[in-house]
Amino acid sequence: MKLEQVKIKNFRCYREEITIPLTDLTALIAKNDVGKSSILEALDAFFNAEKLESGDRSAGLRNSENIEITCIFKEIPDQLIIDTDNLISPANEYLLNTDGKLEVKKVFSGAAPKCEEIFIRAFHPTAENFNDLFSLTVAQLRTRARSLGVDLDGVNETVKSALRHAIWLSVPDVVLDKQVVELEVKSKIWKPIQNILPLFQLFKSDRPSSDQDAEAQDPIKFAIKEALKQKAGDLETIGEHVKRQVEEVTRLTIEKIREMDPDLASQLNPNFSSFNWSKVFSVSLTNEDKIPLNKRGSGVRRLFLINFFRAKAEQLADEREVQDVIFAIEEPETSQHPNNQLLLLDAIKELALEDSSQVIFTTHNPILAGRIDRGSIRFIEKAADGTRFLAETDDDTLLRIKESLGIFANHNIKVFVGVEGPNDIEYISGISSRLSQEDPNIVDLRNAEQQGELVYIPMGGSTLELWTNRLEGLQVPEVHVLDRDNPPPAPAKYQDAADRVNARGDNCCSLITNRREMENYIHFEAINEEFGIQLNGNFQPFDDVPTLVAKAVHEASGSPTAWEDLDEKKQSKKESKAKKRLNRGAIEHMTLERLNNVDADGEVLSWINTISAHLQ
């Protein structure tokens, strides 16, 4: 189950309802004090809070105005446990909206806002006697069924879902008069539904960062608890041994006291309290020089705690037995060196690739914003009247982001590298870094980016020209590397845009691949090692490599569903993940020998050399 959308109304700066679409990786970008953190904290309130503070209500509203936070979920399981130990289908129970999504709204009301009502917006029966079945007890459902003349033969009359189904199925579908309604479910079915929602974990930026912080201590305490549990029998034996020994010594002591003061002795008895083994152990984190974590720099502490935060979230998910986790990280760049910022962003991207994870993070850092796929960016703006709104992710918005965050303000930049998307960045950056380890004459472009000498522009095709035209005034060389996409004799997809860039001169160069795209320059053995599959040779120049790899991985998984029988959405998702892993993981298995084998014409090295010529 994935969170697809959140709607916020009357919460802090969001007095007017705002709708934020969410993906596997979502970057919330805005200037300071516009409302990035409020979105994360509204989500935290939805998933984890029953009460809010009075100051969480938007300024100027009366206490009678409710705070509303709505979450819409997709990829709903076919079956959920609603009635105890009984599986139901959300679709068959009419709990989904017209798009087949689970839409839940929490309402916080009162002077000290408390969650008094929870609604599910669903396409649900509205006909009398069929519209209120979730509010009825088992006995009431039996009575209703009999009053409607429902045949209950073969129906388990002790299970509410079975009785509801029997009642709904007793009449033609049209009689149910299904419409979009809001079902109040807080006192009825909310608790079991809540238990199957994704786990939401928020890591704030303004927090203490020591090894005594909750995120650092809790995983350690959990590990201690689990270790003690494995030796529970041995510990019980030790406890009994200690108790017997102490009782014997105490008995002898009381006997000696009785010789001196019988009254005092009669008042003494050994009384054992339960022993808490977990309090015996304490752990503090130190480096090899025995320096504790809480004495290290703030960047080191925060980086360490972000990963403890991830560990804690995964442990909680295991305890709750939920499949999905939403990681919300506020300003991950805080206190981090630019190199660590990029490493952290890579880790966040990898986390978002996992089927069970979503990542939402806030930033106003140009380094991170410049490395995010435009489809993952949500730019929050503030109108003149103070209203916050979500900007469309179009070319004008991308330029406003550039101006807002000060992207490219660093005049140490020696070259702009224009590519079609973030996967192309990963390919060029990754393979240059990998090959530079074998041949020192090959420039590590990843390092050049970290040093601020190279800036990628992942805007895609013709949009590249818009961006580079806006950058001409900076007098910085540009190298574009674009995919051909179309096999000859058809012209390359972006041939016209490349020609116009090359015509500009002034150190502007646009290169087009001779093959379909960059994935066609990855050796099959590197792909095998990354994905654990058994390809027997390199792909052809215009094969759709991500699709073919995704298909091979699916077939190797032993899934009973054939690739061709998967719907387009599932195929597309698998292809997208394969493409990302090709450009991140498989690239790490490339060598000069493998590159020369798959790229006999030396195209990839020519791209790297053309770019690195501007870095001398």
N, C-alpha and C positions, 0 to 999 in steps of 0.2 A: 504494500500500500504506500503510495507516494503523495506528498502534499503538492498540489498543483496550483493553489491560489489561496491568498489570505485577504480578507476584507476587514478594515478597521474603521470604527466610527466612534467619535466622542472620547477617544483615548489620547491624552496629552495633546500634541500639536495637530492631531488628525481629527479635527472637529467635523469636517465634511468627510464622508466615506471615501476611502481610497482603496483601490484594488491592486494587489501586487501579484503578478504571475510568477511562479517559481519553477525552476528546472532542477536537474541533478546538481548543478553548480550555479549558484546565483550570487552575483556581486552587487551589493547595494552601494551606490556611489552618490555622494552629495557633499556640499560644503559643510563645515561645522555648524551644529545647532539647527540643522534642517529637519532631522528626524530619522536618521538611519538606525540609531540605537533603539528608538521607540518601536520600530517594526519588530526587532528581535525580542524586545521585552513584552510586546503584545502577544507574540507567539508563545513566549514563556508563560504568560498569564493563561492562555488558552489551554496549554497542555498540562501545566503544573500548579496552577493557583486556584484557590477557592475565594480568596479575598484580595482586594487591591487597596491602595492607599487613597485617601480623599483627593490628594494632588494628582492622581492619575486621570481624573476626569478633566476634560478639556476646559481651559480657563473660560469663565463667563457663563458656564452652564449651571442651571439649577440642579439641586440634588435629585430632582425627579427625572432628570434626563439620564437614560441608561447608557452604559458603555457596551458596545457590541463588537465582538470579535468572531469572525466567521472563517472557517477553514474548509476547503474543498479538496477531497482526496480522490485520486484515480487509482487504477489497477486494483480494484476491490476484489478480495478473495471470493471465490464462488460460495464458500461457506464460512460462517462465523458462529461462535458459541454465544448465544443470547440467553436462552433459558439454560439453567444449570445442566451441564453435560449433554446438551442437545444442540446439534448443528443446524443452522438455518441458512437459507440463501437470502442475502440482502435484496437481491432483485425480486425474488418470489414473495418477500415480505413487504414489498413496495416501500423500501427505505431509501431508494436512490432517486436523484433528480432526473429530469428529462434527458440529460446527457449520460446517464448511467454512472454518475459520480455520487459519492457520499458527501453531503453538504451539511455541516454542523455549525450552529451559531450559539455561542455562550453569551449570556446577558448578565452584566454586573449592575446591580441597582442599589439605591440607598445612599445615605450620607457617607458611610464607610463602605464603598462598593463591594458587594458580595455577590457571588454567582447564585442567583435565585432560580434562574430558568435556563434550560438548554433545549434548543430546537433542532430538529432535523427537517430540512426543506426537501420534500419528496413528492414524487408523482404517486399519489396515494388515493385509495377509495374515499369518496366523500358521501356516498349514499347512506342514509340512516340505517343503523344496525350493522353497518360494515365499516364505519369510519373510526370507531373507538376501541378496536379490539386489543390494542396494546395496553389500554388502561384497565382491562378486566382481569380478574383472578381466574384460576382454573375453574372454580365452581361457577363463577359468573359466565365464563365462556361456555360451559356445558349447558347452563340455563338458556343462554342466547341461542345456541345451536338447536336446542329442542324447540324453542319458541318459533324458530324459522323453519322447522321441519327438516333439519339437516340430518342425513343418514350418517350415523357415527359407527356403523359396522366396520370393523377393521381399523378404527382410529384409536390411537393410544390416548385415552381421555385424561391421563395424568400429565400430559405435556402440552403446554400452552401453544407452542408453535404448530403442533399437529391439529389442535382444535381450530386455530385461526385459519389454517389452510383449508380445512374441511368446510368452514363457513364461507370463505371467499370463493372456493371452487364449486359451491352448491348452486351458484347462479351464473348466467352468461357474463362474460367480462364487461359487456356494455352496461350492465345493470349496476356495476360498482361505481360508475361515474367518476373515474379517476381524474384528479386535477392536482395542480401544484399547491401544496399546503405546507404549513409549518406544524410539525408534530412536537408537542412538549414531551421530553423524554427523561428529564433529570431524575425523577423518582421512579421511573419504570425500567428503562433498558440502558441508561447511560453508562453505568458502571462496567458492565461487560463489554460494551462498545469501546469505552475508554481503554480497556486493557489490551485491545488489539490495534490501537492506533500506534503510529511510530513513536519511538522514544525521542523526546526533544531535550537536548542538552545545550545550555547557553554558557559560553565562556566570555566574560566581560573584560573590558580593557582596564577599568579602574578597580583593580583588585590587589591584595597583597600577593607577593610572589616569593614565598619561602617554602622550604620543605615541610613546614608545618601547616601550609595551606590545605584546605579540605581536599582539593583535587590531587594533591601530592600524598596526603596521608590516607585517604580512603582506599585507594588501590592497594597500598601496603597493608593496611589493616585487613582488607579483604583477603589478601594472600596469606596473612598470618592465620586468619580464621579458617581458611580452607585447609592449610597445613595441619592445624590443630584438629580439625574434623577428621582428617585421615588417620590420626593417631588417638582418637577419642578413647578407644579401649585401653591403650597403654596408659594414657593420662588418668583414667579412672582407677586403674590399678595402683598407680603412683599415689593418687589422692587417698585411696583407702589405706595404703601402707603408712603414709604420713599421719593419717588420722589415728591409726592403731598405736603408732609409736608415741604420739603426743598424748593420747588418752592414758597410756601406761605410765608415762612420766608424770602426768597430771595426777593420776591416782596415787602414785607413790608420794608425791608432794603433799596432797591433801591428808594422807595418812600421817605424815610428819607434823603437819599443822595441827591435826587432831590431838596429838600428844601434848601440844602446848596450849591450844585454845579450841576445845570441842565445839563451841557455839559458832565460831568463825568458820571452822571446817564444814559444818553442816550447811553453810550458805553458799559453798563453792561447788560448781559443777562445770565441766568442760562444755562449751557451746560452740560448735563449728559453724561458721558462715560458709555459704557456697563459694567455691574458689573459682576466680575468673582468670583462666590461664592467659587470655589474650592481653591482659594488662601486664604480664610478666615481660613482654617483648616490646622494645621500642627501636625504631629504625630512623636513622638520619642519613641523608645522602651526601657523600663526599667525593671529591675527585682523587686522582692518584697521589696528590700532594696532601691529602687529608684535609682539604679546605671544604667546609660544609657549603651546601648549595645556597643557604641563605646569606652567605658572605660573598657570593659571586655577583657578577654584574647583573643589572636588571634584565638585559637582553637574554642572557643565559638562563636566568630563572624563569622568565616568561616562556621561552622556547621549550624548556623542560616541562613546564606545567601544562602547556597546550597539549603535549603528548600524554601526560598523565590524565588530562581531561578526556582524551580519546579513549584511553584504557578504561577509565571509570564508566564512560558511556557504554562501551561494549560489554562490560561486566553487568551493568544494570539491565541491558537488553537481554542478556542470557538469563538473569534472574527472573525477568518478567516473561521470558519466552516469546518476545516479539521479534519479528523478522527485520524490521526497518528502524534506522536511527537517523535523526536529523541533527547534524552538528551545526550550531550557530556560533560563529566566532567574530567577536567585535575587534576590528582593527588589528589583524594579526601582525601587521608591520610594526606595531608599537615596540620601541626600544631595540629594534633589530637592525643590524648592519644591512646595507643593500644586498650583499651576497646572500645573507640568510633570508631576506625577504623573498628572493627568487626561489631559494630552496624550499621555503615554507609554502610558497604558492604551488610549486610542483607537487609537494606532498598533499596539499589540499585537492589539487586536480586528480591525483591518483585515488584519493579517498572517495571522491565523487564518482569515479568510474565503477566502484563496487555496486553490485545490484542492490544491496541492502542499505546504501548510504545516500543521503542528500547533504549538501553543504551550502550554507548561507553565510556570507561574511560581508562585513561593512569595510569600506576603505575610502580614504581621500588621498591615497598615495599614487602618484603618477606611474611609478615603476610597476606596481601590481595592475593598475587599470589598463596599462598599455599591453599587458599580456593576457587579457581576458577576451574570449570570444564575444563578439558583439551580441550574440544571441543570449548570453548569460548576464548582460549588464542591465541593471535597473537604475536609471538616473532620476533621483528625486529632486524636484525644484520647488522653489517658494515663490508664489505670486505676490504682487504688490500688497494685496489685502491680508497676507499671511497664510493663505490657503496653500497646502502642499499638494502637489500633483505629480503623477508619473509621466515623464516625457516619453514620447515615441522613440524607439531605437532606430532613428534614421540618420542620414548623413549630417543634417544640421545639429542634431543632438550630440553626435560624436565630436563635432567641432566645439560645441559648448562645453563638453566634458574636457576637451583639450585646454580650453581657456580657463575653465573653473579650477582644474587641478594643476595647471602650469606645466603640462606635458611639453617636453622639448625646451624647457627653459634653460637647460644645461648647455652652455655653448662649447663644451668639450667634445660634443658629438662630431665625429669625423665622417660618418656615413649613415644614411637611411637605407634600410633594406625593405623593399615593398614585397609582400607575399599575399597570398589569397586568404590565409587563415592561420590559426594557432598551430595546427598540425604541421604546416610547412615550416614554421619557426622551430618547432621541436626537431624536425628532420635536419635542417641546416645547422642549427646550433649543436645538436647531439652528435651528428656524424663528424663535424669538424673537431669537436672536443675529443671524440673517440680516436680519430685517426691521428690527431696531433700527439697522442701518446706513443704512436709507432714512429712517426716522422716529425721531427721538430721543425721542419720547414713548412708544415701545414699549420696555419694559424688557428688557434682555438677561439672561434667566434663567440662561444658561450662566455668565455672569460672577457672578451672585448665588450660584450653587452653588460656584464657585471661591472666593468670599469667605467661604464657610461660613454664609451667611444662609439658604440653601435646601437642604433635604435630600430627595432622592427616595426613595421606598420601593417598589422594584420587586418586589412579592410576589405580585401576581396576585389579582384578584377578591375572593372571600370572605376570603382570607387577609389582605387589607388591614385588615379589621375587627379581626382578632386583633392585628395590630401596633399599630393606632391605639388600641385599647383599652388596650394596655400602655403607651402613650405619654401617656395623658391627664394623668398626674401632672405632666408637664413644662409644662403650660399653654401649649402652642405651637399656633397655628392649623394647621388641616389643610385641604387642598384635594385632593379625589380627582377624577381624570378617567378615566372608564371607558368602554370600547367598548360600543356597543349590541349588536353581533353579530346580533341577531334583527330582521328587518324587521317593522314594524307590520302588523297590530294585535298581534302577539305582544309580550309585555313584554320589556324589555331583559334580557339574561342575568343581570346582577347588580343588577337593580332592587331586590330586597329588601334587599340589603346597602347600597345607596345610600340607601334610605329610612331605614334605621336610623341611618346616619351623620348624615343631615340632621336627624333627630329629636333628636340629641344637642345641637344648638345649640352654644354656646360656641365660635364661630368655626370650626365644622366644616362643610364644604360638600362635597357629592359631585355632580359633573356627569357626565352621560352624553351621549355623542355622538349626533347625530341620524342619522348614517350608520353603516355597518357597523363601521369602525375608522379609525384616523388616516390610514392610507394612502389612504383615499378623499378626502382633502383635499389631495392633491398634484396639481398641474397636469400635464397630459399632455406639455407641451413640456419641463418640467423632467425628466420621466421619459425622454423621448427623448434629451435632452442627456447624461444620466447613462449610459444603457445603449446608446446608438447605435442605437436602433430607430426605427420610423416609425409611431407612433400618430397617429390623425387627430382625436381628440377626448377629452374627459375621460370617466372611467369613471362608471358609474351609482352611486347612493348605496350599493347593497348588492352591488356586484360584489366578487368576491374578488380584489382588486388584485394582491397578491403572486403568486398563482397565474397570473393572466392575463399579468403581466409576465414571469414565468419562462418561460411558454409562448412568448411573443413573442420573447424573447431566444434560446431554444432553436431556434426556427424560423429566426431570422435568422442563426444560426451556420452553417447549411448542413449540419447533421448528417444523415446518411442515415437515422437512426432517427426516426420520427415521435414527437411528444410522447405520443400515446396509447399507443405501444408501449413506452415506458419503464416500468420497474417502479415500484411505489409509493415505494420507498425512494429511488430516484434523483429522482423527481418532487419528493418531500418535501424533499430536500436542495437542489435548485435553487430551490424556493419559499422556503426559509429564507434562502438567500443573497440572493435578490431582495428579501425583506422587509428585511434588514439594509441593503442598498444603497439602498433607497428612503428609509429613515429617516436615512441618513448622507449619501450622495452626492446623491440627487435633491433633498433639502431645500436643499442649497447653491445650487441653481439656481432656487429660488423667489424671487419678487418680490412686492411688495404688489399690483401689477396682476394677477399670476397667481393670488395667493391670493383676491383679490376675485372673480375670474372663476370659480374652482372652489368658493368658499365664499361665495356671495352673502349668506347670512344672518349672516356675521361670527362664526361659532362659535369659530373658532380664536383670533381676537383677544379674544373674551370670556373664554376660558380663561386666556390670558396676563394679561389685565387683572385677573381675579379673584385670580390667584396674586400678581401684582405689587402689589396693594393692601396686602398684608401686609408688603411690603418697604420701605414709605415710612418 
